[in-house]
Each structure stands twice: as structure tokens, then as C-alpha cells.
Amino acid sequence: MLFYDVEFLTIPKIKYNCSVIAPKYRAMAVKNENLFELCYLEAGECVCQTSSGALICETGHLYPMIFREKTEIYSESDRPAKMLAVGIDCSFKLNVVDSEKLSESDTRELMKNLLSGSRFLIPKEGISSLASDWVHSYMKKIVSCKVGERIGEETRALSLFIDFMSRITMSSMDLVAYDAKAFPTSAVAYSEMVISYIVKNYHKKINVADIAKVFDLSPNYLHAIFKQVKGTTIVDYLTNYRMAIAKTYIERFGLHAYEAAELVGIEDPAYFSRIFKKLYGKSISKLKREQA
């Protein structure tokens, strides 16, 4: 299975979030190195055509659109094309990953790298909402944000988009693991549940013992299988997840360290600042000076 390994190099911005209904849909996109789109097709069928090939987009699927070539998107069927689209403007690096060709060590390395908070793994040929019912729900929430019309709506849309990309990445990592036959299914399932729990509760005061209790497992066992599958500890994953979100709060919204720390469930601002500098190689004050 083919995936896009996408690394955002600059802070992403919402370029557009919209719904489209057209009996005969046709759109031309000029080459744009910094445009990344998620498109969910609610009805109809479309073709995404570039000089390097074509992608058939089917109803009920989410597709990542990369516009590094001139692109034509059109529908040929009599059914009206109905889609939800979110366009992101930022500089990004892109690699294509073939999960069936990855060795076990390659798989572990990929999963380790995906914990950076700015790298995401998206199926190249789309995600079916029949298999992942949350896909359609997320897209509707993002498109419903009144970006440019109400204060705070761009922030809300971007936050939803990053959460969405993170959740897609988690699902993609499991698909890669299955293809590589690197991990037992039960370990992958528990690891996925741990990450889902972290995504929902990172802003609370939680630890490995709390998470293990939720799944009625011993902390040591849960720690062992999570590290086997994800290549990192639960504590490090939780810390990296919290810090990635906190960094976005600081960069995008200018929050102070103590404010960002509180929002991601870290009570000690001094500890938060030390971890931030360790992870990102610079202090929060230096980061803010660079952005000024």
C-alpha cells in the first residue's frame, strides 16, 4: 500500500475550507509547491489528472491532493459531484512510502520519525469512511468553521485539521505494521487504543498507570508492548504529543509558557520550558524573538 509521508516545514495555514456541489465538476489547479488539500467526496465520482498519472476519486473516500504539478479535477458521471475540501498553505517535504517493501527495521524507523509532531502519514489512494466513520465527521467539522468571518475560527479549523491528520497517521501506522508483519495484532490494537486515549486526554494529568488501568493491564506489560510497536515509550509519546501541540499554541497564538503548559496538562512551567528546549533546541523566548 502506498502512503504520502508529509512533513510540514512551516506553520500550516488554512487557505480554504469549503463544500462544492456541481452537476459537472471541473477545476484546474496550477502548479503550487505549497498547496496540500484533503478532499472528501460525498457523492459522485471525480478524476484527478496530472502529467504523471490519474487518480479515480470515489464516493465516501478521503483523498490527499498534492499540487506540485498542474492538475485537472473533473467529473464525468451524471451524478452531481459533492465534495468537502480543506486546502493548506505551507512549505512541506513529501516522500512516497510503499509499506509492502519496508523491512521491519525500516518500519520501526518510520514510526519513530512520525512522532515528531510535524510529520504525517496519509494513504495515497484515499481512506474509505466505511472503514473509518470518523473521517466524514472530521471533514464536516473543519468545513463548517467560518474562516475569515469570525474571530478564532481559523484557529479552530487548524486545530481540527492537525488532530485529523494525527488520527489518520495513527491508523496508517497500523496498516504499515500489518503489511510489514512486524508486530502481533493484539499489541498493535492496544497501542492504537493507548494513542487514542492520549489524544483525548493529553490535557489532563495522566500517567502510564492511569492508562493501563483503563485497559485492565499491568503498567509494565502495556509499556513493553507499546515500546515494541511504536519504538518509543508511552511517557515519551505523551510528552512529544503534548509539546507538539504546545509549540503550535506558542507559535500561532503567542501564548506564554505557563499558559501553553496548562493547556496540555503540564503543571510545572519550569519543567515545561526545560523539555521544550531539549526537544526543539531553543528556548521559548528565543523562538518568540525569531518570530518577531
Buried (B, 14 or more C-beta within 10 A) or exposed (E): BEBBBBBBEEBBBBBBBEBBEBEEBEBEBEEBEBBBBBBBBBBBBBBBBBEEEEBEBEBBBBBBBBBBBEBEBBBEBEEBBBBBBBBBBBEBEEEEBEBEEBEEEBBBEBBEEBBEBBBBBBBBBBBBBEEBEEBBEBBEBBBBBEBEEEEEBBBBBBBBBBBBBBBBBBBBBBBBBBBBEBBEEEBBBBBBBBBEBBBEBBEEEBEBEEBBEEEEBEBEEBBEBBBBBBBBBBEEBBBBBBBBBBBBBBBBEEBEBBBBBBBBBBEEBEEBBEBBBEBBEEBBEEBBEEEE
